[in-house]
Amino acid sequence: MKLKSFAKLNLSLLVFRPRKKDGYHPLCSVFQTISLYDELNIKILPHQKGVFKLRCSNPEVPVDEKNLLTKLYLRLKAKIPFGLQIYLKKNIPMGGGLGGGSSNAAVFLQFLNQYVPLNYTKKQLVSFALSFGADIPFFLEGGTSLVRGIGEKLKSIKPGPYKYFVLINPQLHLD
């Protein structure tokens, strides 16, 4: 099964001081999904419950417990009645603010919700996803959204008049 995991642009970005309780920076931004995507090739291993194999086209991407896909799998492992083998074809540059890892996590979570099935409601998915990363809830819906809080307050909005964006990658990695 091949699933596309789309990148995003921040069309506007206002960042506030970090919260004392967790260090997250509240923000007000407009996020827009774009046509650049990673590809998750997922193979279900029917009689191999508890098996999880993750490989990636980019050797710089961790495939262990540091990867969001692995973290999601480990948290939900007891509910998954089959094994999984995932090959992540990475096209979205890392550390460029395009949300590649968060997008991968959202697509994987949606896959699990449908195929396990987890039967999480949209609200439950957003709440669960937020515990793994602030951008993941946006990627569950995609499109164009006004994003506030730490990423949990989303309001779908009408896309602007722009149909094309030029994305320049200076090969800088920002954490």
Buried (B, 14 or more C-beta within 10 A) or exposed (E): EEBEBBBBBBBEEEEEEEEEEEEEEBBBBBBBBBEBBBBBEBEBBEEEEEEBEBEBEBEEBEBEEEBBBBBBBEEBEEEBEBBBBBBBBBBBBBEBBBBBBBBBBBBBBBBBBEBBEBEBEEEEBBEBBBEBBBBBBBBBBBBBBBBBBBBBBBEEEEEEEEEEEEEEEEEEEEE
